[in-house]
């Protein structure tokens, strides 16, 4: 049995370390209690209130003790950091930690231990330290901190803290807090449901609902129902059911049972008859626009007081699908002029003669979602119906149906709908893009579908962490994409293998004097800070390729660093009439100090029959629409981005031949990419946004003609300048790397020493 860690969201300093260890080990359930005066761990019949002792106890239970003589010193440092106020002393402490971590992944040993969490918690609780880490002056410490901070368990725990604070601040106490749980929930008895309509593929908006439903079902050891709301034969197909289930599996969401609203068609029909006989529903043949106008104006239908016999007769005609029956619908008799227009006699049954994908032509009448949903929730034992707050006006309608039929009540827990800028989440509009060939299918990387964003490089872990971090927010806003892609970067950066690529049209040949007489191959780690990722082979020759933009930036006699090799001095470069560099000569200078060079250059050995390079295509995408938020009266066709795909041919190192479709890598100094398979024998890599403004800015400002040119030919070379955008980025090359090969060509140990 796990213990219980009780904390208050208002406790200062907040016990981040204890909360993180509890989440990471799973040895204690986290409970937020605003009356608590400090952290309290109840574990195996004992109660512990000191955070350091809590961390040690949970670490021991979870096998994270990390028995080492160094552990006590890190615990002491964590405690001291809370008391340091002088700025120079704080910087000095961070400098020491950064130096210590320059050749280490974790503080003690090769895995996360209690020492890591204790120190992480201390840094997390200091606004001053967090601000200093953002200055990128402590790359090794920042890498270690970001790894712990980005772990799934850490993010879920932090999401709980955020939600607890939000819940505390809200005046409306009836909406249960995310971290505090569902209102009136009983452990082992909670039943949630995710009810997608099988009329399209799941998109990122559905993802939030699916993840929250599973989260609460697991939180209370309850049950999750996946229910297909299949009440409209016009739009629904079995194909979409299959793909929705596949998408849920991709998200690691598994229902305890899969049901269909159509399983209950007979029961729903019988209950509609019951409502009519009780005088709580009636048949109406008012034409749609007139009905809409009358509801808006609060005018009763002429059929509102028809006899029960007439209403039943019309319902029979509807059920039979006769010409007469097609004119009618059934409306709930709730109110004519209620201020809440959702209560103004909504339609609950209508005709549809198209065959249903599951029941065939058995039925000619189908319930509306507003009628079927509360009834099926009640029948299937749902205890908490999670809905987006766009349904809030219809919540009283939901409860009216249950009351009018005298069936079991269901609680409602609502949350804000997820919207993103430049993003269409309307299934109807997404269908339009597919049907018109504006995208290649529902899994197109430009689409906000689960398949689309995963093909673009979004990880399931990032989706889950992001959705959970939203908590119980009720605000309806259009979110920027930066937060979720930034979170995704935190997850992929520690595990993405590093490779190199040079744009084909911008490749500049370089002759290295002092280089090897014949090609030599050296084994290097795929990720300098994570040796577990594996190794790759790098070819060294006296003839290499670099990129035009690098070549243009070189000054005469400038000393630069060839990454993973050493320094070289630019002795000469030849420029053609158009201003492009055609040839460069360099002298290898392995005695040079990489810390004194401004430019760290990626390169590739010039291809030979024995050491070929791999042709690849690098693909980037723009938003499908040019307007951040479309209004109701906007015509989508007026805002379609003219060109949304940008392709560039490149050459990559031969190590990419080992990749499998869906693998995520980093082409250093170009970005993160996901391998999308081969097309015509060429490997294709899709650029993964990293959350930075430049990677997410709309490219629609490019004139259509110019944008079209971007697709068919490489961008025009940039004119020479003193500073190149290729160097306006985070420090790349202070990475830890030791070379143990006994060869005169690779005297590079000094290059990486700090």
N, C-alpha and C positions, 0 to 999 in steps of 0.2 A: 504494500500500500504506500503510495507516495505521501510525503508530508504536506504541510500547508505553510506557505510563506505569506504573512499578512503585512501589508505596507500601506502607507497613506501617500497619495499623490502630492500632498503639500509638505511632506517631510523635507527638511533642509539640513545638511546635504542629502539628496535623495540616494538611497542605497542601490545604486546602479549595479554594483558588483554582485550583491546578493541576488537581485532579480535576474541578472544575466546567467549566473551559475544555475539557479533554479530552472530557468528555461532551457539551458543547454543540456543539463543532465536529465531533466525530466523527473527529478527526485522530489520535487515539491510543486504543488499547484499554487499559482499566484492569485491572491485575493486582495482587492483594494478595499480598504476600510478607512474612511476619512476620520474616524475617531481614534485610530491608532496613533500612539505617540512616538513610535519607532518600529523598526522591522522586528517581527516575531516569527520564529520558525518553530513549528510543532512537528517533530520528527521522532518516530520510534518511541513515543511516550515521554520525550524530553522537550523542554522549551528553551530556546536560545534567543537572546535579544541583542547580542553584540554582532555587528555586521561581519567583522573579521572571523569570528567563530562560526557564524552562519556559512560563510564562504568555505571555510575549511571543512565543516561537517558535510555540506552538500558535495564538495569536491571529492571527499573520501568515499561517500556513497556512490558517486558517479565515476570513480576511478580516475579522477583528475588531480590527485594530490600533488604529483610531480615532486616526489621526495628528492630534494637537492639542498645542498648547503646554501645555495643562493636564494632559495625561496623566502626565508625570513627577511632578507635585505629588501626584497621587492615589496613585501607587505609593509615594511617600515617606510619605504619610500612613498608608497601609496598614501599612507597616513600623513606623512610630512607634506606632501604636495597640497593638501587641504589648507595648510597653515602658512605656506610661503606667499608673501604679498609683494615683495620687491621684484620689480620687473627683471632686472639682470639675473636674479637668483632663479626665476622661473625659466628664463632662456637657457641658463647654464644647465639646469636639470634636463631640459628637453634635448640640448646638444649632447649630453652624456648618453641619454637613452638612444638617440639617433645613431651615435657612434657604435653603441653596443649592438644594435639591431642591424648594422650594415652587412653583417655576414650571418645573420640568424633569422629564421622564420618566426620563432617564438622565444620567449624569455628563458625557459628552462626545457631542455630536450627538444624533441622533434614534433611534439603535439601540444595542443592547448592545455594549460594547467591552471590551477588556482591562482598562481602568480600573475598570469596573463589577465585573468578576469578582475583580480583585485586592482591591478594598475590601470586597466582599461576603465573601470568604474570611477577611479579617482580623476582621470583625465576627462571623462564624460561629464563629470559634475562641475567642471571648471569652465566658465564662459571665457575667461581670459586665455586658458590653454587652447580651447577649441579655436579661438580666433587666431592664435599663433600658428596652429597647424594648417590653417587655410592659406597661410602665406607661402607654402611650398618650400620652406627653408629646412624642413626635416623630412626628407623623402622616405627614409627607412622607417621612421617612427609613424609617419602618416600611412604608409603601406600596411604596417602591422595593425594600426588602429582601425583603418578602413575595413580590413579583413574581418576583424572581430565584430565591428559595428554592422557589417553587411550580412552576417549570418542570418539564416531564416529565423532561428529561435530568438536571436537578439531583436530583430525587427518586430517580431510578433509581441515580444515583451514591451518594447517601446511603444508599439501601437496601443497596447493595453493602457500604458501610462497616459498617452495622449487622450485616449477616449475617457479615461477616468477623470482627467482634468476638465474635459469638455462636459462630461456628465455633471460634474460638480458645479460648473458655471451656469448650466441651463436652469432656467426657472421652472420649466415644465418637467416635473419629476416623473410624470407618467410614462414618458418614453424611456425605456430601460437603457442604461449605459452599455456601451459595447463591452467594456471590460467587466462591468458588474453583472452582465448577463441579461437574459430575457426575463421579463416580468412574469411572476407566478410560475416559473419553470421548476420542474421536479426532476431531480437526477434519475435517469433511466426511463423517463416517460415522455421526454420531448420528441416531437415528430415535426420535421420541417419538410418543405417540398419546393422543388424547382420546376416550374411549369412552362417550358418553352413551347411555342407554337411551331409545328414542323413545316414552316413555310419559307425557310432560308437557313443559312449557316449561322452559328453563334458568333456574335461580335463582342468587342471589348465591354460594351454596356451590359450584356448578359453575364459576363464573367464575374462581375462584382456580386450579382445576385446568387450565382451558383456557388461561389467561394464562401459567401456569408452563410448560406443555408447549410453547407457541409460543416463549416466551422462550428456553428451552434449545435448541430446534431452531435458532433464529436465531443464538444465541450460538456454536454450533459449526458454522454453515453446513450444517446437516443438513436433515432432513425431518420434517414433522408430518403424521401420519395422523389424519383424522377418521373414527372407526369407530363405526357404530351397533351397539350390543349388542342385537340384535333376536332374542332367544331365548325370548320369552314372548308368544305371540299374544293372550293374554287382555288385556294392557294396552297393546299397542303399535299405533300407527296411522301411516300415511304423513303425515298432517297434522302430527304432532309432528316428524317428520324435517324437513319443510319449514321449520317455525318454528324449530327448533334451528339450522339452517343460516342462517336469516335473523338470528337472535339473535347468532350468531358473527360474521356480517358487521357487525352493529351494533357489536360489540366490536372490530372491525378484526382479527379472527382468521380466517386463511385457511389451510386445510389444503392440502398439496401433492397429496393424493389423498383421496377419500371412499370408504370401504369399509363392508361390513356383515359381521357375524359369519355371517349367513345365506349369504354367498358361499362359506363353507367347511363347510356342513352335511354334505356327503358325506364330506369328509376327517375331520371330527370323528366322524362315525358309524363310519368305518373304524378310527379310532384307538381308539374305545371297544371295538370288537370285538377289536382287538389286545390291549387290556388284559385283556379277559375270557379270551382264549386263553392269555395269559401267567400266568393265575391271580392277576392284580392287581385284578380287579373281579368283582363277583357281582350276581346279581339278588336282590331282596328284596321280599316282599309284606307285611312288618310294617306295621301301621297307623301313621299318622303320630305320634300321641301316645305310643304304646308305643315306637316307634323313638326318639323324643326322650328318653323316660325311660331307655331302655337305654343310649343314648349318654352321658347324664349320669352314670349309675351305672357305666359301664364294662363293660356286659354284652354279650357277642357275640350277634349275630342267629343264629337257628336255621338260617338259610340261608348263613351265612358260608363254610361248607366244602362247599356243594353242588358237584356235578361241573361241569366246564366245559361239557359237553354240555347239561346242564339250564339253565345260565345263558344259553347261546346260544339255546336254544329259547325261553326266556322273553323274551329281547331281540327275537327275531323276532316274537313275539306283540305286543310293545309297538310295534314298527315298523309292524305291520299295523293297530294300533289296535283289536284285538279286545276283546271284553268281558273275556276272561282277561288280555289284555295290560295293560288299564287298572289292574289291581290291583298291578302290579309297578313297580319302579324299579331303576336300576342304581347300586350304591355302589362307591366305590374301596376297595380292601382295603389300608388303610394301618395302622391300629392300633385296638385295642378300648379300651384304657385309657390312652392317652398323656395326660400332664398338660395338654397343649394340646388342648382338646376339638375344635378345628378339624380335628385329624388323626384323629378317631375315625370312620373310614369314612364320609366325606361322600357325599351323593347327587350323582351326576354326570349322570344322564339320567332324564327323567320323560316321561310321556305328556301330550298336549294335543290334543284333536280339533278345536279351533277352527282355521279357515283362517288361515294366516299372511299378513300384508299384502304380502309379496313373493313367497313361494313357493307361495301358495295351499294346496291340500290335499295337496301332494306328501308332506309329512312329518307323522307322528303322534307322533314322539318328538323331544324337543329337549334340547340340553345345558344344564346349569346354567352360570351365569357362572363359577363357580370352576373348572369343567373347561375351558370354551371360552376364557376369557381368556388363560391362559398359552400355550395351543396356538396361538391366532391371533396373539398377540404374536410368538411364535417364527416362525411361517410368514411373517408380513408383514415381518419384518426389524427389529422393534423392538429397540433396544439398551438403552433405559432406560424401564422402566415406572414412571411417577409415580403413586403411590397415596396416599390419605389414611391416616393411621396407625391408623384404626379397622380396617383390614385387616391390621394387623401380625401378629395371631395366625394369619392365613391365609397369610402369606408362606411359611412352610415347606411348606404345602399346595401353593402355586403352584410351588415348586421341585420338589416330589415328582412332580407331573404331568410336568414336563419330563424328569426323571431316569427315571421309569418308562417313558416312551415313547422315550427316547433321542434327543430332538430338541434343537436349538440352545438354549443357555441365554440368559436375559434378566436383566439387572440390575434391581433394584428401588430406587427412591428415594422415600422416603415423607415426608409432611409433615402438619401438623395440619389437621384439618377446621375449616372456618370456621363458627362459630355466633354468632348475635346474640341479645340479649335481646328478649323479647316477639315472637319471630319463629319462624314455623313453616317448616321446610325439608323436611318430609316430603311427598313427592309425593301420597301417599294422602290426607293431611289437606288439602293444597291442592286436590285434586280435590273433596273434600267441600265446601269453601267455595264452589267454583265451581258444583257441582251443586245446592247448596241456595240459591243466589242471594244468598249473604252478601256477594259481591263481583260486579262486573259482567263479569268475565272474567279471563283470565290476564294481561292487561295492566293490571289495576286498579292505581292508584298505591299502594294499601295492600299489594300483594303483593310478596314479595321476589324475584319473577322479574326477569330482565334487562329485560324490557319494562316491568314495573311500576316499578322503581326509576328507569329512564331517563325514564319518563313523569312521575315525581315530580321530575325535574330533576337526577338524577345524571349526570355526564358520563363518557364513556368514559375520558377522561384520569384522572379521580379514581379510577375503578375500577382501572385499570392500576397507578397509583402506589401505591394502597393495597395491592393484592395483592402487588406486588413488595416493598413495605416489610415484609411479613410474613416474608419470607425463609424459612429452614429451620426455623422454630419448630416444636417438637414438643408444646408445651403445648396441651391441649384445654380451652379456656375459652369462656365466652359473652361475646363482645365487646359493648361499648356501641356505639351508632351514632354517637356524637359525633365520633370520630376521622375517619371516612370522610366525614361531612358537612362537617366543618371543612376537610378537604382540598379537598372539592368547592367550598367557598366561596372558598378561595384562588384556585381556577382561574377561577371565573366572575366574581369581583368586578372584576378589571381590564377585563373586556370586556362587562359587563352594562349596557345603556343605562339611564339613570335616567328614570323617569316618576313622575307623581303620581296619586293616587286619593283620593277622599273617600267614606266610607261613606254610602250614600244616606239611611239612617234617622237618621244623626247629623250631617247637613249643616246648618250654621248660616250664614244669610246675613249678610254684613258689608258695610256701606257705608263706602267709603274717601273721606274728604274730602281734596281736593287731588289726587285721582286723575285719569286722562284723561277728557276730556269724551266721547270715543267710543272704542270698542275699538281698541287698538294691538297689533300683532304684532311680536314680536322673535325673531330666530333665535339660539338658544343651543346649545352642545355637548350631545350626549346624555350624555356622560361627561366631567366637568370635567378629569379627570386623563388622559384618553385621547381626544384630539381625533379620532383615526382612526375612532372608532365612528360619527361622523357628527353631523348637526345636527338639531334639532327646533325647532318653532315654539311659542312661549308667548304666550298672549293676556293682555293687561293691560286691566283695566276698573276702574271705580269701584265695581263690585258683585262681590264674590267669595264663595266658599264655603270654610269651614274646618270642622274636625271638632269635635263636641260636647266631646270630652275636652279639646281645646285651649281651647275657649271657657270651660269650667268652671274651668280653672286660672288664667285671667287675673284679675289684681287691678285695681282701679280705678286709672286713670291709668298703668298699667304700660306700659313701652315694650318692644315685642317686635320680632323681625325676620321679615319676610315673605321667605322664601327666594327668591333670584334677582330680588329687587326692591329692598328696603331696609327701613328701620325704620318703624314706625308706633306711635302712642300710642293705647291703648284709652281712649276717652272715655266710653262708656256701654255697658251691656249689659242686656237685658231678660230676666228669668227668669220662667217660668210657675209655676203652682201646684205642679207636680210637681218643680220644681227644675231644669228644663231651660232652657238658654239659647235664646232664640228669635230675638233680633236683637242685633247689635253694631254700634257706630259707632266708627270709628278716624280719626285724623288722620295722613296720610302725613308722615313726617319723614325725608326722604332725607339730611339732614345728620347724622342720628344715627349713632352708632358701634356696629356690629354686635357688636364684641368685648365691649361692656358689657351686652348683653342675655342673659338666661338662656334664652330660648325662641326657637327657630328654627322657623318654622311653614310647613308646606306648605299650598298653597291652590290653588283653581281659579277661573278667571273664571266667573261665573254664566252658564249656557248661554243662547244666543239662537239665532234661526233661522240667523244667519250664522256663529255660532261654537258649534255644539252640542258637548256632552260625550258621551262614549261609555259606555253602560251596560255594566258588567262584573260578573262574579261572582267573588269571591275564595273559594277552597276550601282548607280545611285538613283534615288527617286524623289519626286516632288509630291506635294499634296495634290489630290485630285480636283480640289476646288480652290478658287482664288480668294474667297471671302471667309473671314474667320468664323462668322456665325450667320447662317442663312435664316432669314425671317420667313414667316408663314407665306407671305405673298411673293417671295422671290422665286424666279424661274431658275431651276438648277442649270439649265442649258446656258444661261448667261454667265455662269461663273465656273465653267469647266476650264481647268488649266490646259492650255494648248498642247504642251509637251511635258510629260511627267517621268520619262525614263531617260537616263543618261548613261551611255556605255563607253568605256575606254579599253582599248587593247593594251595588255601589259605582258611582261615576262616575269616569271616568278622562279624562286629557287626550286630545285627538283624535289625537295622534301614535301611539297604540297601533293605529290602523287600518292602519299600515304593517307590522305584525308578521305573521310566518308561523308556522304551527303548529310548536311545538317551540322557538321562540325564547325565550331566557331574558332577563329584565329585572329591574330593581329598582324597586319602588314605594317611593320614599324614605320612611323612618320606618315602613315596614310590613314590609319584608323582600324577599327574592328570590322571583320567581315564574316559572313556565314557562307559556307560552301553550298551552292545550290545545284550541284551536279554539272553534267556536261551537255553542251549543245554543239552539234557538228564537230565533235572531237575537242572542243575547247572548254576548259573548266571555267565555270562562272561563279563569281563571288559577289554577294550583295553587301553593300556598306551598311553597317549597323549604326544608327544614330547614337551619339554618346551623351546626349543631354545638353551639349553646349549650344549656345544661341546660333552660331554659324552653321552647325550641322542640321538645325531644325528650321532655319529661315526659309520662307517660301522663295522659290526660284522663279515665280511667275512674273517677276518684273522684267525678265528677259523678253525682248520682242519675239513674237512667234517665229519669224524667219530665222532670227539668230538662234533661238532655242532649237529649232529643227536642225540647224547646222551642228548644234552640240551633239546630236545623236549620231550624225553621219560622219563627223570628222572630229579629231581631237581639238580641244580648245587652243586658241592662238597662244603662242609662247609669250610669257611675260617679259617685258623689257628689263634690262639689267637695273638693279637698284642696290643701294647700300645694305638695306635690310630686306630680307625675304620672309614671306609669311610662313615658309617652311620651318622657320626657327622660332616663330612666336608661339611657343607651346611649352608644356611642362618639361622639366628636365628629364631627358631620356637616358642619359648615359652615365650617370653615377652608379650604375648597377654593379652588383657584386659578381665578379667572375674571376676565376683563377685558371690559368692554362698550365698543364703539367707536361706538355709535349716537349721532348728534348730536340728542338730544331732551331736553327738560327733565325728562321723566318718569323718566329712567334714569341719574341721577347716582350710579351705584353703583360706580364704580371704587374709591372709598375704602373701600367695604364689604369688598372682598376683599383690599385691600392689607394686608400684615402690618406 
